[in-house]
């Protein structure tokens, strides 16, 4: 049996305390788990004036957003991360949709359909409809919001 001194015990005790401090520091710096909340909504309305259809703050993913309107003159404005990225009428969107992979838009049986899918945002997203005259719309939205 090898004997050791009291000083050796104190050194081992100090090393143990240092390791405990390291563990506590790591626990404090460890980020909280991220929660994601799914939202799904479907509405039908008649609008006469500029109307906000979607307004999300923070971070997340727009899984799907679809507008069905009976007016080709309905103007849609889309802000992504606080930057205006789209400001066109339904007929203008339909004409250019074939060149933009995230957008699909068609005219079908007197209805005008606009849809975007799988858009990630870091600083919010907003979609506003601006009708030229009273128009009926149907809106479907599905998004996943990151909640901290």
N, C-alpha and C positions, 0 to 999 in steps of 0.2 A: 504494500500500500504506500502510495506517495502522499506525503503530507504537503499541504500548502498553507500559505499564510493568510491572515485576516485581510491583508492588502489585496490579495488575489480575489477574495470574495467581493470586496468593494468594487474592484475593476469590473468583474462580471456583472454586478448589480447595476453599475453605471451604463454598461453596454446594453443591458436589457431595457433600461429606461429610455435610452436613445432610440432603440428599435420601436418602442411603444409610441414615442413622439412621431416618428416617421409614419407609422400606421395612421395616427390621428390626422396628420397633415394630408395624407392621401385621401382619407375619408372626407375631409372638409373640401378638398378640391374636386372631388368626384361630382360630375354634373348630375342633376336630377333627371330621372327618366322623362323622355318626351312623350306627351300624350297627344294623340290625334283624334279629332272629333269629326265624324261624318255628318254632313247636312244634306238633306234632299227636300226639294220643294217644287210644287207644280201649281201655277196660278193662271187664271183667265181673267182678263180685265178689258175695259174700254178706256183708252187714254185720249186726252185732248191736248195735254201739255207735256213738256219735258218731264220724264219720269225715270227715276233710278230703279233699275231692275236688279242690280247686284252691287253690293258694297261690302267688301271684305277688307279688314285690316290685318296686318301681320303676315304670317308665312303659311304656305300650304300648297295644295294642288286643286285646280279646277278640273274635276273629272269630266263634266259635261255641262254645257250651257246651250239651250236651244230656244229660239224665239220663232213663233209662227204668227204671221201677220197677214191681214187682207189688203195691205197697202205696200206697193213697191217703193213708195216715197218715204217710208219710215226710215229715219236716219238713226244709225247706231254709233255711239261713241264708246270706245273701249280704252280704259287706262290700265296699264300693267306696270306695277312698281312706280306708280305716280307719274308715268309718262303716257301721253296720248298716243296710242299705236294704231287706232282705227277710227275714222270719222267719215262714214259713207252711208248712202242710202241702200236699201235692200237690193235694188236693181244694180247699183254699182258693185256691191259685194258679190252678187251672183256672177257678174261679168268677170270679176278678177279672182274668184274663189279657186278656180282650177289651177292657179299658179301658187297658191298658198296651202301647204300641206295641213296646217292646223285648223283650217276653215273649210266647212262644206256649206254650200248655199244653193238652193234650187227654187224654181217657181213650179208649183204643181196644183192643178185644179183651182186656180184663182187664189192660191195661198203662196206666201213667200216665206221660205224656211231658211234660217241661219243657225249654224251650229259650230261650236268650237269644243275641242276635247283635249284633255291631258296637258294643261298649261300650268307650269309651276310658277309661283310668285313668291317673292321674298319680302315685299313691302306693300302688300295689298293689291286689290284688283277692283275695278269699278266698271259697270256697264250701264249706259244711259240710253233711253229711247227718246227720240224727238220726232213726234208725228207732224206731218204737214196739215192734216185734218184729223178729225176724230177717227180712231181706228181701233179695232179689236185685236188683242194679242193673247197668245198663250205662251207662258214661259215655264221651262223646266230647267232647274239647276241642281247640280250635285257637286259638292266640293268637300275636301278634307282639309280641315284647319289644324295647324300645329298649335297646341296650347301648352305653355310652360308653367 
